[in-house]
Amino acid sequence: MAQAQTGSSQGTFPVDNNTYNLIQMTAAKLESIEVYQKYQKDADQQTRGLIDQMMQQDRQHAEALVQALSQKLGGR
């Protein structure tokens, strides 16, 4: 695997900045889903509905990010 060059004097990294950002965004979405599941236990019915909507949107975002990351890494 080729190493990504950086503009700094710190050397090279195993992934470029864009790939790193995709990884971080995916992790953030997955962590959000986990937190929502915990919040759901204490939520009233109205709040559960809101949490369900948010979890569904974050799942869709996470799936899109995983797909983008897969395409990015598959192209190497």
C-alpha positions as CSV (number, residue, x, y, z in Angstrom):
1,M,0.0,0.0,0.0
2,A,1.4,3.4,-0.9
3,Q,1.8,5.9,1.9
4,A,0.1,9.3,1.6
5,Q,2.4,12.3,1.6
6,T,1.7,15.2,3.8
7,G,2.6,18.8,3.5
8,S,4.3,18.9,6.8
9,S,7.7,17.8,8.0
10,Q,6.2,15.0,10.1
11,G,6.6,12.4,7.3
12,T,4.1,10.1,5.7
13,F,1.0,8.5,6.9
14,P,-0.6,5.2,5.8
15,V,-3.8,7.0,4.5
16,D,-4.4,10.4,3.0
17,N,-6.4,13.1,4.8
18,N,-9.6,12.4,2.9
19,T,-9.6,8.7,3.8
20,Y,-8.8,9.5,7.4
21,N,-11.8,11.9,7.4
22,L,-14.1,9.2,6.1
23,I,-12.9,6.8,8.8
24,Q,-13.5,9.4,11.5
25,M,-16.9,10.4,10.2
26,T,-18.0,6.7,10.1
27,A,-16.8,6.2,13.7
28,A,-18.7,9.2,14.8
29,K,-21.9,8.0,13.2
30,L,-21.6,4.6,14.7
31,E,-20.9,6.0,18.2
32,S,-24.0,8.2,17.8
33,I,-26.1,5.2,17.1
34,E,-24.8,3.4,20.2
35,V,-25.5,6.4,22.4
36,Y,-29.0,6.8,21.0
37,Q,-29.7,3.2,21.9
38,K,-28.7,4.0,25.5
39,Y,-30.9,7.1,25.6
40,Q,-33.9,5.2,24.3
41,K,-34.1,3.2,27.5
42,D,-34.9,6.3,29.5
43,A,-36.9,8.2,26.9
44,D,-40.7,8.8,26.9
45,Q,-42.7,7.8,23.9
46,Q,-42.4,11.1,22.1
47,T,-38.7,11.2,22.7
48,R,-38.3,7.6,21.5
49,G,-39.9,8.6,18.2
50,L,-37.4,11.4,17.8
51,I,-34.5,9.1,18.7
52,D,-35.7,6.5,16.2
53,Q,-35.7,9.1,13.5
54,M,-32.2,10.2,14.4
55,M,-30.9,6.7,14.5
56,Q,-32.4,5.9,11.1
57,Q,-30.8,8.9,9.6
58,D,-27.4,8.2,11.2
59,R,-27.7,4.5,10.0
60,Q,-28.2,5.8,6.4
61,H,-25.3,8.2,6.8
62,A,-23.1,5.4,8.2
63,E,-24.0,3.1,5.4
64,A,-23.1,5.8,2.8
65,L,-19.8,6.5,4.6
66,V,-18.9,2.8,4.7
67,Q,-19.7,2.5,1.0
68,A,-17.5,5.6,0.2
69,L,-14.7,4.2,2.3
70,S,-15.0,0.8,0.7
71,Q,-14.8,2.4,-2.8
72,K,-11.9,4.6,-1.7
73,L,-9.9,1.7,-0.2
74,G,-10.9,-0.7,-3.0
75,G,-9.3,1.7,-5.5
76,R,-5.8,1.2,-4.0
